[in-house]
Each structure stands twice: as structure tokens, then as C-alpha cells.
């Protein structure tokens, strides 16, 4: 849970680096929270099956756009790539696959142009 809270504390920080653990725990907690809010929406009656979104889960999703972009940018920085690579996600299917591969790759050893290795490992 600390990884999720740390990302929220740095919700608009696009500089620096983010470990895989930080990124993937953020993604995991986001999925769990959205699933929980969707269930609450379904029970309360605020879920719209046509649009496939509920009031609470939709508001949460909108609120998580900036933190998600920021942690994605920092994750790309950790592997030595610029945050502009996030735009490849706009390309259907292939863009998502490329980003997934980039997010799975290990950190660039040692310092890079985006800062020191968050794992504390030297080259």
C-alpha cells in the first residue's frame, strides 16, 4: 500500500525514476479500487451498463489520470526512455504492447539522465 500512497504523493512529478515495483503496485491497487468502486456503483445503482462505467469508479478514474501519467513517465525514465514514449499508447494494440514491454523491462543500471537508480545499484 505504501507504493500506491507514494505515487499519490508525487501525483504531478514527471521527473525522476520509478522502480517496477512502484509502478506495478500502483497499477494493482488501482485495479482493486476500481473493481471495488464498480461493485459499490452496481449496488447503489449508479452504474451505467451502456457506458460500462459508474459514477464513483468514473470519478476515481478521472482523478487518477495525472498520477498514472506521472508514474508512467517516471517508469520510462527508469529504463532510460523519454516520457514522450507514453504517446505510443495512442496507437491501437501495438502501442499498448510496446508500453507493456517498456514497463516490464528492468531499470537502467547506475545513474542516467533522469536521476540516480532508485534501487541504489551502481553500474
N, C-alpha and C positions, 0 to 999 in steps of 0.2 A: 504493500500500500504506500510505502514511503516513496517509491519510484513515481507513482501516479501524482502524489502531492508535490514532489519536487518539480515535475513538469508543469503543474499548475502555478507554482511559484514563479517559474520562468516562462509564463504564458506568452510573452511577446519578445523573448530573447532569441534572435535568429543567429547570433554569433556564438562561437564556441563549438564544442563537440558533445555528442550524446552517445553513450555506450549502447550496444544492442539490448542489454538488459533493461535499461531505462526506456528505450523505445517500445520494446515488446511488452513490458509490464504495463505501460500506458495504454497500449492497444488492447491488451487483455481486460484491464479494468474498464475501459470504455465500452467494450462489447458486453461485459457483465452488467454495467449500469444501464446501457440502452435496452438490454433484454429485460431487466427488472422494471424499468420505466414503461416499456411497452406492455408488460403484463398489468401494471397499475393502470395504464391507459385503457386496456381492454376491460378491466373490472369496473372502472369508473364510467366508462362509456365515451371517452374522449379519443378513442382510436378510430381512424377512418380507413376501412379496408380497401376503398377505391384508391386512395393515395398511398396506402400502406405506411402511414405514419400517424403517431398520436400526438396530442398536444404536449405532454411532458417530454416524451422522447425527442420530438421535433425541436423544442426549445433547447433541450440539452445539446442536441446535435449542432444547432446554430452556435451555441456558446463554446463548443469545442473546436470550431473551425480554426481559430487563430492558434490555440495551443498545439493542435495537431500539425499545422503547417510549420510552427516553430520547432517542434521536436523532430519533425521530418527533415527540416533543413539542417539541424544540428547532427542528425544521424548521418546524412550525406556528407557533412563536413568531416565526420569521424573517419570515413573511408576515403577522404581526400577529394571529394567531389564538391562542386559548387551547388548551392541551393536551387539554382536555375533548373537542375535536373528534375525538380518536382513537376515542372510543366510537361514532362513527357507522360505524366499520368493522364493528361488530356487525350492522348492517343488511345482509342479503344483497344482493349485486350493487351496489345503488345506493350503499351505504356505501363500498365499495371504489373505485367510480368517483369519488365526491366526494373521498375522501382522495387518490387519484391526482392529481386536478386540483390540490388544495391543495399537494401535494408538488412539482408541476411549476412552479407559479407562482413568479415572481421575488421576491426579497427586498423588503421594505418599505424604501423609501429612508430614510436617516438613522436616528436613534435611535428606538426605540419603547419601550413599557413593559417590554419584556423585555431590553433592553440595546442597546448600540451595534451598528450594522450590521457584520457580520463581514467584509464586503468593504471596509470602510473608506470607503464613499461617504457623502457628506453630502447632505442634501436640497437 
